[in-house]
Amino acid sequence: MKKFIFSMIAAVVSAEALADASIERVLVRQQWPWNENVAIDFVLTNVTSATEINCAVYRGATPVSVSAGAFSGDICELAADGAYRIMFDPSYLPNRPAKGETLRFELTPSAMTGDSPNREVLYKIFDLVDHTVTDVTRGALLSGQYGSVETDYSRIGDGYSSPLSDVLIWTGVTNYPGAKTTKLVMRKIPAGDFEYPQNGDWSKSTKYTITVSKPFYIGVFEVTQKQFSYFPTANASHIGTSYYNPGELSCNLGDDKPIQNVAVHNVFNGGTTRIWDASKGALKTLKELFADAGTYNFDLPTIAMWYRAMRAGSTTYYYDGVAGTPTDFSYNDRMAALGRFAGTGGVTDNGDGTTTSNGVVSVGLYRPNAFGLYDMIGNVTECTKDHGQKTPGAHFTASGSDPIRAMGADNAVGLYGNGWCHSGKLWTQPLYYANLHASYKFTYIGVRLVFFEGENPFKPSEE
């Protein structure tokens, strides 16, 4: 039984509504003894257009700052007069209320406009069966229509933090029907900067600022084997097991496990040329699959895009925001929470000088970063469309905007994020395979897709 923490909760309704709609008959009740959450029931009248409700919390006369995730239920897109309910989670308060303390809530209705933050599309769901695309807005997530969300990254793990001012993670995506098998769920990454240390070494004082100037969408998960089976080219005769054989290591086979053991250029690029071309192969057919729903230019990320998505604003060794560099990369608690590495279950030491490969796991089992992306490190290494560099060195050697390596005939993909058979020490330079376009495939190489609405700004060749 949960502890009863309030003796009374008062509600005040703003008299200066910004829309014609008004709020009446407010009733506030804690849901004790079932849980600590507070139900705010109200009646909305005089609704003439889509309405959203701003919720404020006060301790006496003092306003309290709480994240948007503290409120769920009927908070936006209210299109008719009627009775509604908003739920408040008091665990989001900076300090838990004392028994008998009074909290005051203020509800203010306002008309939703086209640029309302609650109408921003944060996720897109691509249904690989019926070829439809569903927009998931900020308001729909906060209203609870898609299951659990988190707006405070510190609640993801002990000691976690993020410098991002706007965190909204769809944590319920890990249980959303088909998200790992029949649907591609992709998350919007805003344009922005990330820091990269000299030679990839966070102890270095020299840091480069890398800018990704355009927003893009990236897969919440690595592409899984079941998802790839719906790509029109997945079973093409020219691919065969010589270019894609996820079951070559039997423990790696599974519908919701990431594709791996794939010759990326041949399968996704559609040919033997080493020049990356997103208008061919699996990426071309995936675009065609959703042509009736819109123009979606699917691709692999550039190195800069991958790092922007992976770092999620963090400047710590891992993207968890926890300070300090681990001293043991064979196993440490931080890497164990974030990804599948050799030391977190990928490889078993049999104690007799031999090892057993346990391979990848289902996507989405570890903790996400502050953008809500899973397995950005661990499980499989992920390919970028530009190779990084084939000689030893760093990813980035100077600050810049939208850097991309030349993709001429001698270039191939770079691999990032480590995999199930590697240690938890993040690479300070990419693995590089000049012949990955041909028959080269490895049981730890996979992909995570990105897409742009409209023209791909990083195209070497399109159409």
Secondary structure, 3 states (H helix, E strand, C coil): CCCCCCCEEEEEECCCCCCCCEEEEEEEEECCCCCCCEEEEEEEECCCCCEEEEEEEEECCEEECCCHHHEEECCCCECCCEEEEEEECHHHCCCCCCCCCEEEEEEEEEECCCCCHHHCEEEEEEECCCCCEEEEEHHHHHCCCCCCCECCHHHCCCCCCCCCCCCCECHHHHHCCCCCCCEEEEEEECCEEEEEEHHHCCCCCCEEEEEECCCEEEECCCCEHHHHHCCCCCCCCCCHHHHECCCCCHHHCCCCCECCCECHHHHHCCCCCCCCCCCCHHHHHHHHHCCCCCCEEEECCCHHHHHHHHHCCCCCCCCCCCCCCCCCCCCCHHHHHHCCCHHHCCEEECCCCCEEECCCCCCCCCCCCCCCCCCCCCCCEEEECCCCCCCCCCCCCCCEECCCCCCCCCCCCEEECCCCCCCCCCCCCCEECCCCCCCCCCCCEECCCEEEECCCCCCCCCC
